[in-house]
Amino acid sequence: MSHAVVIGAGPAGLMAAEVMAASGLRVTVCETKPSVGRKFLMAGKSGLNLTKDEALGPFMEAFAEAAGPLAPMIRDFDARAVQDWARGLEQEVFTGTTGRVFPVAMKASPLLRAWMGRLVDAGVDVRTRWAWRGWREGALLFDTTEGQQTLSADVTVLALGGASWSRLGATGEWAGLLAERGISIAPFAPANAAVAVDWSDHMTKHFGAPIKGVAWHAGPCVSRGEATLSMRGLEGGGIYAVSRGVREGHPLTLDLLPDLTVPEITARLSKPRGKASLSNHLRKVLRLSPAQIALLQEMARPLPDGLRATARLLKAVPIRHAGLRPMDEAISTAGGVPFAELDEGLMLRKLPGVFAAGEMLDWEAPTGGYLISACLATGRWAGLRAVEWVRKVG
């Protein structure tokens, strides 16, 4: 029986292991941490967003330039297939108002337990605290609690993640091991990251407040998502979706009233103000929240003279910031193994029999179900192609 080794026990690695075991291969999964799926479990703490229920066209647009190479993989395991897979693990799912799909339980732990049970039943051997260190005389080399160990593999799937949340296992250290074998690696960069802001003291009382019903702009990146004022800056899905634009140097601006035009805002501001303060006037006639008004004043005080000038400002508040938060805090990373280094089956051209999947590939996508969905799809694709390769060369 052919032996497949999967390195990395996140969603991409576990999916590769599942399809290879189902195809009759003997599968060993090696994970550097003491337990599997740590980043997967972390993602589920705020509600495990498995995928997004939308047509393939708009779904693929989220992947920007990586949409081309990823399209066949996601088409083969699309949003509906992800939902069916979760139901197959006896995890019912539901679709929220924005199309995001979650398990009814919301957490990742019940799904992961059911998944691991199925893998064990299929004969998958899971070894934790096995840290990959490259190759020795053609075998895979690992640091383990019992010293260095080697495994011989007929086929290998690498699913080692990106370079954020290193405490959960995604360190990016694998990049050096592949570079030693002549494989080019696109530099890592933070994706889906918070924006760092050095707030003045008067913003302290607003920390934790949401900024809702707005639009964030950073070059070609636009988001209508919600963000949160935090001690460290701006966080949340609305900001994460435009973090690529910030990373690439585009100015970050905030449209506080995306559903109103400048003339409409000007007309509302023209209503009698009486003795009301400007803050109360903005709250009353424009329904801005105290946190929104505080953010406006933090970024653009003193406000311009003239109602129309104020209206224009409200449509494009310049957000002064110190760039993205450190990469290790980012939800995901850009960079990794370029698709040019891989064949259509995700096998490394310079390392026959070695496949790669998940976040270690050079692609990025906003949160909202796209990340996990693509990790599952690429893991499944790599696993299926690995089976084909073994049968071909065997």
N, C-alpha and C positions, 0 to 999 in steps of 0.2 A: 504494500500500500504506500503510495507517495506521501511524503511528509511536507506539510506546509507550516511555516512559522509566521505568525503575525506579531509585529513589534508595535505595541501601543494598544491599550484597551479602552479607547474612547469609542464613540459611535461608529467612526469609519472602520477602525480595526475590528470591532465586534461584528459589524455587518459583513466584512470580508470573511471572518472566521465562520460565520453562520452559513454563507453560501458555499464555502469550500467544504465544510463538514457535510452539508446536505448533498454534495456531489461525490462523496465517498473518499475524500482525502482525510488523512490523519492530521489533525490541526493542534498546534501548540501556540498559545497566546502568551507573550511575555510583556509584563508591565513593570515599570521602574518603581512605582509607588506601592504602598502596602495593600491597596485595594483598587478595584477597577472603576472606570467611569467617573473620576473625581470632578472634572470640569463639567461633565454632563449633569452630575448631581447639583453642582453649584448653579448651573443655568436653570435648573428646576426649582430653585428656592423661591423665585419670584413668579413661578408659573412656567411650566415647561412648554415653550412655543415650538412645537414639532415641525410645522410647515405653514404655508399660507395657501388657502383655498382660492386660487385665481387661475385664469387661463394661462397657458404656457408662455404666450408672448410677453405679457407684462411681467410674469414671474421671472423670465430670463433677463429682462431689462435690468433687474437688480444687480446682475453680475457684470455689467459693463463690458469691458473688452474680453473678459473670460467667458462670456456667454457662448461664443462659438464652440470652443472645445468642450465646455460643460454640457451643451445642449443634448447630445445623444445620451449622456449618462442620466440626466434629469428626466428626459423624455421616457427613458426606460424604467425610471422609478420616480414617478411624479408625485404631486401632492396627494392625489387620491390613493396611490399605492402606499405612501407613508401611512395614511390613515388606516388602510386595510391591514398593514403590517402591525400597527399598534393594537387594532382590534383582535388580531390573531394571537396577541399576547394577553388577551382578555382585559385590555385597557380601553374602555370606551372614550371617545373623543367628542369634542364639540367645537363648533366654529363661532368665534366671536363676531362682533359687529363690523370689525375691520377686515375680516377674512382670516384672521390668525387662528390656527388650530391648536388646541390644548387637550391633554388628557382630562377627563372629568375630575380625577384626583388632583389635578394641577401639578403635583410633585413628580420628580423623575424617579424617585426610589421604588415605587411599586412596579413601574415598567422595567427598570433595570433588574430588579429581583426576578421578575418573570422571564426576562431575556436571558439572564445568566442561568436560570434553571433549565431553559430549553437548550442552551449551549452545552451544559454539563451532560444533559440527557443524550445529546448528539455525540458525546465522546470527546468534546474539546477539553484539552488540558490547559488550565490557566495557571501561570506561574507569576506570582507577584514578588516585588523586590528583586527583579531581574533587570538590571540596567544595561542597555546595549552599548557596547564599546567598539563596534566595527567587526572586522573579520580576522581570523587567524587560520592560516593554511586552508582557506576555502570554507571554513566553518564560521558560524556566527558566534561572536565572543560577548560574554555577559559578565558583569560584576554581580555577585549574589551574596547572600548572607553566609554562604558556605565557601566563599572564595570565587575565583574566576571559573566559569563553566563555558563549554562550547556546545552548540547544537548544529547538526548537519541538516540542511533543508534542501528539498527538491525545488521548492519555490518559496519566496519570501514576500510578504506584504508589509511595507513600512507605513505606519499610521501614527506618527509621533507628534502630531500637532504642530502648532506654530511656536511663537516665542513670547506669549503673554501668560500671566498667572503661573509663574514657574513653580510656586509652592504646590500647584495641583499636578505638576508633571510636564507641562509644556515649556521646556527651557530653550528649545532651538539648538541645543548642543549637537544634535545630529548633523547640522549643516556642515560642520568641520569634517565629519567622517565621510560625507559624500564628496566634499570638495577634494579630499585626499585622493579620491578615485576619478578626479577629472571632471566632476559634474559641476556646472555653474549654478550658483545660488543667487537669486535676487535678494538684495538686502531686506531685512525685516523692517517693518515700520508699523506703528500703532494703527489699528482700524477699530471702528466702533468705540471710540475713546471719548472721554470727557475733555472739556476745554478748561484750562487753568485760568483762573481770574484772581487777581489780588484785590479783594474787596476793601472798601472803606468800612469803618466801624459801624456806620449806621445801617449796613446791610445785615448785620448779625441776626437781628430779630426775624429776618425773612428766610433764614436757612431752613431748608426742608419744604419751602412753599413751591407748589407747581406753577409753571408758566404754561397755560393752556390756550387753545384756540388761536395760535399764532402760526407764523411761517418763518422758518430759518433759511437763510440763503448763504451759500459759500461757493461762489463761482457756479459751475453747472449743477451743484448739489442743492436740492431744495427739499425741505421737509415740513410737513404740517403736524409733526408729532410733538408730544409734550416733553418739557425739560424741567429739571428741578434745580433750584438754587441751593448749592451746598457750600460748606466751608471752603472747599477746594476749588470751586468754580461752578460750571454748568454741566449737569449730568442728565442722563435719560435718553430714551429712544429718539426724541426729536433732534438732539445734539449729535448722537452717535451717527445718525443718517447723513449728516453733513460734515463729519469729521474728516473725510477724505479731502474735501475741498479746503478745509482749514489746513490740513497737513501739506497740501500742495501750494499753499501761500495765498489763497484767495481771501479777500476780506469777508468777515462774518457779519451779517446784518440780520436784524430782526424786524419783521413786519408784524406789528401788534394787532393790526386789523385787516387781515388778508381778504375778508369778504366785503370790505368797503373801499371805495375809490377816494382819491384825494378830495374831489369836490364834495362827496358825501360826508367825509370827515369834517371838512371845513364848515359845511352847513350845520352840522351838529355842534361844533365848537362855537358857532355864532349865536347859539341860544343864550338868553340872558344869564349872566353869572352871578349877579348880585354881590353879596359879601362872601360868597363861597371861595375857599382857597382854590388854587389851580388843581391841586390833587383831588379835592372833592368834586370839582367841575369835571375833570377827566373821568372820575369814577361814575358820576351821575349820567353824563351825556354819552359817554363811550363805553360804559360798563367795564372799565379796566379794573383789575384787581389791585389791592395794595401792593402785592409783590411785583406786578407789571409796572406800576407807577414808580416804585422804588428802583427797579432796574432801569427804567427810562431816565430817571434823574441821575442815577449812578453813572450812566454812560454818556449822557448828553447835556448835563447841566453846565451853564445856564441854557434853558430852552430858548429857541429863537423868537424874535419878535414877529408878530403877524400870525393870523390864524392859518393861512395857507402854508406858510413855512413850517408851522408846527405840525400840520397835517402831513406834509411831505416827510418830516422827520419820523412821525409815527409809522410810516410805511417802510422806513429803512433806518432803523436805529443802529448806529455803528457799535459793535460789541468789541470793546478793548480787552485784549486777553494776552496771555503769555504762552500761547500755543497749546498743543495737546498735553494731557497728563502723561506721565512716563509709560513706556510701552508695556511694562509688566502689569499695569493696571488696566490695560485695554481689554475689551471683551475678546478681540481677535487680532490677528496681524495680517498685514499685506506682506508680500515677499515669500520666499521659499523656492521650491523646485519649479522652474519655468516649464511650461508645456512643451517647449522646444526640446527639452531634455527627455521627453517621454514619447512613446509611440501612442497610437490611438487606443491601446488597451491599458494605458498608464504604466507600462513597463519602461524602466530606465534603459535608454538605448545603449549606454555604456556598461550596463550591468545586467546581462540577460538573466531572466528568472527572478529579478527583483522589481517589485511593483511599488507604487506609492499612491497614497490616497488621503483625503481629508484636508485639514488645515495646513499640512506641510506643503501642499501645492500652492503655487503663486496665483491665488485668486482672493478676492474679498467681496463681501456683500453686506448690506445693512442687516441689522437685527430685524426680527419680524417673521421668523420661521425659515428664512433663506439659508442661514448658516448650518443649522442642524440638518435640514433637508438635503443640502448638497454634500455634507459629510457622509450621510447615509448612502446617497446615490453613488458617490465616488468610491466608497468602500465596497459596495455591492459590485460595481463595475470592475474594480481591480480584482476582487475575488473571483468573479466569473471568468475574466480573461486569464487569471492565473491558472484556473482549472483547465482551460483550453490549451494553455502553453504546456502544462505538464503532460497532458495527453498527446500533444503533438510531438514533443521531444522524447517522451517515454516510449 
